[in-house]
Amino acid sequence: MITQDGKPVIVALSMQQFASLMEIMEILSDREFMSDLREGIRQADLGQTVSLEVMKLEFNFQYCDGRLFKNMVIIWEGKKLMQ
């Protein structure tokens, strides 16, 4: 932080810190995402959660490279080929 007359006037950030800050600002400015996030937090606070086993079994999610993904449905010429 750079000051002038004892008051902060400039903040110096690395490019990585600046890029992270810009990404955070973009996320926070997405009203739909933030609404969904707040609702998800509210549900979690109320204990309205789904276990990993339920996600895998009932919602057809699977692990790939340590991440959880939902299977995609492939449709070709109006016909479901794979789920």
Long-range contacts (C-beta under 8 A, 24 or more apart in sequence): none
